Amino acid sequence: MSKSYIDLHCHPALKPFGKSFKYQPPKQNNLDSGRKNSIWHYSPPNYLEKHVNLLLTLTKFTQTDLTALAKTNCNIVVISLYPFEKHFLKDKMLGFKFIPDLLVNLAAGVSQKRIDNLRNHSSYFQDLNDEYNYYMQLNNMAQIVDDITFTYRLVSNYSEIQTNIETSTDKRRIISLVPTIEGAHAFETGMDKDKDTADEATVLQHIEMVKNWEHKPFFITLAHHFYNEICGHARSISIGLIKKEQNRGLNTDVTELGFKVIDKLLDNSENKRILIDVKHMSTASRKTYYNLLETKYASENIPIIVSHGAVNGKRSIEEWNNSDSDLSDNFSDIDINLYDSELVRIAKSKGIFGLQLDERRVGSKKAIRSSRTYWPSKKRRYKNKSQLIWNQLQHMAEILDKHNLFCWETMAIGSDFDGIVNPIKGLWTAENIEDIKPYLIEKAENYLQSNASKLQPQNQISATEIIDRLLFINADEFLKRNFI
């Protein structure tokens, strides 16, 4: 069976779960793929939706619905459960309550009923469980896609993934879903934008409950968009009307509660460790976490995970204004993106770096302008847009090569599809990953022709293997080592 790409971070349920609140009873995952509250609902972008995205960066179409993933022959998908944060919904904007509702609905593609639910509910933990249960409703239930019977199965370890692959056939295929969580606010923190409300005993109890799920999360993104009383977050919102809502806790360090949460998550009693993803953490909290790994957890070989990120081309958190790369002008110089010294840490820990397919993250304004196409040529678009991805991969490879590391085994794909993203133009959905692959191989071939001899001997591999590693091999090997 052919191998497709592995996505380390995407949100197949975010839109259909959000739509489910329009129906009675709510929160139901419909087996009828024609219904918008079905995780199988297939809604690729039409001509108008593509142009709305080009003009307004809005992504109303689905990108990783299970039908799209089936059409790409995906075997493994790392799904992210996300209790939608209430603080996107200011009471009023410009004097009107409906404006924040409209903005969130346009950006996330959910429903007004879901927006109403977000305003009124008082438990992120309940929201987390509701989304988990939404997936469980159709777990291992058959769906016909292009005359092939598909099922998805939530999995608890790599052995189950291997069994699903081995028992799949040309006419009956199984997609393995690896659960993760985005944002430790899921454990009931950060409910009030202006003051601390978390109860330590409750938070730790909720972590224990999640560790005892039938399908325990593989990892958790510790921070997210707003302060969660656990650690500081990095700036991630640029919309002026919402941006200041992020200010509380911005760029702060790990809290007293945060240290206890980290210890609870990393406790490997009964093989129930939940790994930590550093995406969205502030630079201060990232530094503290790295120090914990090098001291308290030095003997445990815990890998560093960036589930959906990008490089910023700068030397280090301390030397944030210095660069050692000719490519640095092509990257978005923001501290939610990762510094070169962090790339080395990730590689040395045998960690993984999922490249986020969000144009705002992977490229500088200059690079994005250079990648634009002004004529309706799919070939030209893929040729130009693949450069944004290749720049990221080349930069990481050159940094790791200088440190005598195998430089092609750390980066994978962590698209953030169906999150609130502005996709790289042309990479609208999961189905377009295969389309851009030959252009990435061409970029790798061109690079190797001029630079292979400058690389360490172990890094002089073929262009095809480089891109196969990016799309599949690295994530597969990481799961095999750590999802146990």
N, C-alpha and C positions, 0 to 999 in steps of 0.2 A: 504494500500500500504506500502511495506517495506521502511524503511528509510535508506538511504546510508549516507556516510559522507558528511560534508559541508567543502568546502575548502575556507579559508578566503583570499587566495592570489594565483592566478595562471594566466597564459597568454595564453589562448586558441587561440588567434589570431596572436601571434607573428610570428610563422612560416608560416602559410598560407597567412597572410597579406604580409609578406616578399617575399613569392613566387609569389604573385600576380603581382609584378613588371615585371615579365618575360612575361606577357601576355598583349595583347592590347584589350581594354583599360586597363591600370593598375588599381590597388586598387579595383578590383572587387571581391566580395565574391560569388563564383560559387555554385549554388545549387546542381550541379553534384558532389557527394562526391568522385567520382573517380578522380577528378582534384585536384592538389596540392594547388590550390588557394582557396579551399573550407574549411571553418571552420569545416565541417563535414568529411574531409578527414581522414581516419583511417589508421594509419601507426605505429602499435605497433612494438617493437624491434624484429628483427629476431636474430638468433644465432650469426651471425657475428657482428651485431650492439651492442649486449650485451657485446661481448668480446672487441670490440673497446672501449666501455665505461669503461670496467674493466681496460684496459691498458692505455688509454689516457684521460679518464674522459669526453669524448665528447658525447653529447646527441643529435644525429641527428634525432631520432624518435620523433613522437608526443606523448604527455603524457596526455593532457586534451583536445584533439579535442572533438567536441560535440558528435561524435559517441561513443568514449570511455566513456564519461560521461553518455551517454544514457545506455550503457551496464552495468554500475554500479548502475543504478537506482538513480542517483543524482537528487535531487529536487531543490537544491539551490547551486549556485556557485558564489563566489565573484571574478569577473574578474578584472584584472589590465590593464589599458591602459598605454602604455609606449612609449613615443617618444624617439626612440633609440638615445643615445648620440653620437654626432659626434667625441668626443675626444678619442673613442676607435680606431679611424682611424688616426694613425700618418701618416705624409706625407711619411715617409720611415722608414723601419727597416732594419738594416744591409745593407743599401744602395739600397734597393729595395722597390718600392711602393706596389707590389703585396703581400708582406708578411703580413702586417696588414690586408689587405682585406681578405686574406686566413684564418688568425687566427679568425677573427670575424665571417666569414661565417661558418667555422668549428664549432665554439663554439655556435653560435646562430641558425644555420640551416636555413638561409633565402635564399638569392640568390645574385649573383653578381650584378644583376640589382638593387636590393635593396641597396647594398653597394654603387653603383654608385649614387643612389638617395641620400643616407645619406651624401656622400661627397659634393654633389652639392646644396642641398636644404638649405634655409636660415631661416627657421621658424619651431621651435619646436611646436608652437601653431597650425600651419597648419597640422603638422604631427599628433598631438593629435586628431584634428577634422577628419582627414582622417581615423584613426583607429576606432574612434567612428562611423563614417558613414559606415565603413566596417561591423561592427556588425549590424547596423540598416538595411542594405540591405536585410538580410534574417530573420529579426525579425518576429516571428510568421509565418514563412513559413514551410510547412510540409516536413518531411524527414522520410523515412521508415528505421527502424533499427530492425533487428530480428523480422520482421512481426508486429512490433508495430509502430504506427505513433507518431513521436516526433516533437515538435516544441520547440524553445527557445524563451523566451520573456525577454527583458530588463525590469526591474521593478524599480519603484520609491519609494516604501515603503513596509513595511511588510504586509500590508493589501493586496496588489497585490500578494505577494508570497502566502499568505493563500488562496486567490481565485484560484490561479493556482493549488495548491495542491488539493483543494476541487473539482475542475472541472476535474482533471485528472482521467482516468480510466485505466483498465488493457490493453486496446487497443489504448488509446490515452493519451499521457503524455506530460506534459509541464515542461521544465527546466527553472527556474527563474535565470536570470543573474543580479547580483548586480554590477553596475559599480563603479570602483575606479580608481585612477590615481597613478602611481609611478613616483615621481620626480616633484617638483614644477618648474623645468626648463621648464615644459610644458607651462607655462604662458609667455614664451619668455625671459628667463634669461640664462646666462652661455653659450651663443653661441660662444664666443671667449675664448679659453683656457687660454689666457695670460692677458686679461684685462676685466674690467667691461663694459658691453654694455647695460644692462637693462635700460629701460625707465619706471619710476615708474607709470606714468599714463597709459601706455600701459599694464603693468603687472596687475594692479588693474582692468582695463577694461576687460581684458581677464578672470579674475576670475569671474567678474560679468556675462560675457557671458556664462561661464560654469555653473554657478548657475542657469541659465535660460534654460539650455538644457531640452529637454523633459524628460530625465532620468538623473537627477543631480547625480554626484558622491557622494557616501556615505562617503568616506574619501579619503585623499591624503597622500602618503608618502612624507614628506616635502623635504627630501634630497634624493640623490641617489649617483651614483659613482663619480661624478665630481662636482667641485665647481659651485654653481648656484646663487651666489650673495645674497642668502636668509639666509642660515645658513651653518655652517661647517658640513662636512661629516666625517664618520669614514672610516678607511682603509678597502677596500673590494676586492681589486685586488692584487693577489700575483704573477701574471705572470711578470717576470722581465722586459720584453720588453715594457710592458704597465704600470707597477706599478708607475713609476715616473710621469706619466701623471696625477695621482691623487693628486700630492703633493700640488698644489695651493689650499688654503682654508682648507686643511686637519686639523681636530681637532680645528677649529676656532669656534667662537660663532655666535649667531643670529645677523644679520646685521640690520642697521636702516631700510632698505627696508623690511627685514624679519619680523620685528615687525608689520609693516603695512600689510604685506601679512597674517600673523597669525590672526590679528584682522579682516581682510576682510573675511577670510575663516570661522572664528568662529562667525561672525555676524549672528544672527539667525532671522534677519528680514524676514518676510513672510515665516518662517520655512525653510529657505534655507541654514542653516549651513552645512558646509563641515568639518567633523571631521579630526583630524590630527593623522597620524601614525608616531611614533618616530623611526621606523626602518631606518637605514642608517644615522641618525643624529649623530654628534660627541657627546662625553660625555659633552662637554661644552654647546652645544646647547640644549641637553636634559635637563641638569640642569636648564638652563634658562627657558625652556618651562614649566618644572614642577613648577618653582617659579611663573610663570604667572598664572598657574592654581590655585595655592594656595593663590594668592593675587588678581589680577585683576578679575579673573574668579571664585573666591572662592564660590560664591553663585549659580553657574550654573551647578554644578555636571557633568562636562565634563569628559567622560571616557578616559582613556589612552589606546591607541591601539598600539600593536606590531603585524603587519599583518603577518610577516614571520620572526621569530627570533629563538634564542636559548639562554640558560643560559650559563654563563661562570664559575659559581661556586664561584665567588669572592664576598666579603662582600658588597662593595659599590664603587661608583665612586671615593670617597676620599680614601677609604682603599682598593685600587685595588689589593693589593698584599696579602690580608688576606682572609682566607676561614674558614667557620664554618661547613663544610660538609666533610664527608669521601668520598663523590663521586667526589670531585672537580678534581681529576686527570683524570676523564673520559671526561672532557669538554674542548672545544677549548677556551683557555685563551686569548681572543681578545676582544677589547672594542666595536666592532660592536655587540657583544653578550651582554646580559643584566645581570646586577649585582643584588644581592639578595635584596638590599634595593629598587631597581626599581620594583622587583616582588611584593613587599609589596605595593608600591604605586599603581601599576596597579590593584591589587586586591581590595584595599580600594576604588578606584575610580569606582569599578564595571566595569573595563575595560576587555580587552581580549588579549590573547597572542597566536598567531598562530605559531605553531611549524613548522619550515622550514625543509623539508625532503631533506636536502642537507648534504651529509656525511661530507663535509669540515667544516660545521658549528656546527653540533650536537655532534661531537665526537672529542676527542683528538687523536693524532696519535696512542697513546697506546691503546685507546678504539677501534679504527678502526681496528688495528692489531688483537686485541682479538676477534673481531667479524667476522673475515675472515673465509671462509670455503675453504678447499682444495680438497674436493670431490664434485662431482655434485649431491648434495642432497638439494632439495628445502626445505624440512622440517628443515634440519640443518641450512640452510641459514636464514630462517625466525626466527628460534629460536634464532640465534646469533644476527641478525640485529635488532630484536625487543628490544634487551637490550639497544641499543643506544637511542631509543625512550623512553623506560621505565626509564632510568637514568634521563632524562630531567623531566619527569612527577613526579618521586619520589622526586627529589631535590626540585622542586617548591612546592610540597605538604608539605614537611617537613618544609620548610622555612615559609610558610603561617600558618601551624599548630602552630608553635612556637609563632606566633603573634595572636593566637586565632581567626583566620579567617577560613571560610569554604574553605578547601584547594584544592578541586577538581573541582571548577567551573570556573577557570581562563584560563586554557590551552585548546587550540583547535588545529586544523590542518590549517596551512598556507603554503602549500607545496612548493610554487614557481615553480611548474611544468611548463615546457615550457619556463621558464626563463633560464638564462645561469647558470644552476645548474648541480652539480654532484650528481645524486640521490643516496639514500641509496640502496646498491646493493640488488636486489630482489624487491624493490619498484620502479619498472621501470616506471609505469604509474598509473593512477587513478584506473585501474582495479585491482591492487595488494593490495589496501588498505584493501579490504574485506579478502584477503588471509592471511594478517598478524594479523588480529583482534584476532583470537583465541590464538595466541602466546602472545599477549599483555594481554589478560585476564588471561592467565596462570601466567605471570609475576606478575600481580596484586594479584592474589590468593596467590602466594608464599610469597609475601611481607606481606599481611594481616595476614597470619598464624603466622608470627613472630612479627609483629609490630602493629597490630590493637589496642591492649590495650594501646599502648604508645600515640595514637592519641587522640585528643579532641573527646568527644562523638559524636558531629555532623559530624565528619570526618570518622567515622566507618561505611562506606557504603559498598555495595557489590562490588566485582571485576568487575562484568559485568556493573554495573552502572558507575564505574570509567571510563571504556573504552568507554562506550556509551557517557559519558560526553565529553571525549576527541574528539571523532569522530563526534558527532552530537549535543548533547543537549546544551553544553555551547555556541557554535556559534549561534544556533537557539535562545536561550534565549537572547543573546546579540543583535541580529538583532531585535528581538521582542521589546526590550526596547528602542533601539536607531535609528532604521531605520524607521522613522515615518514622 
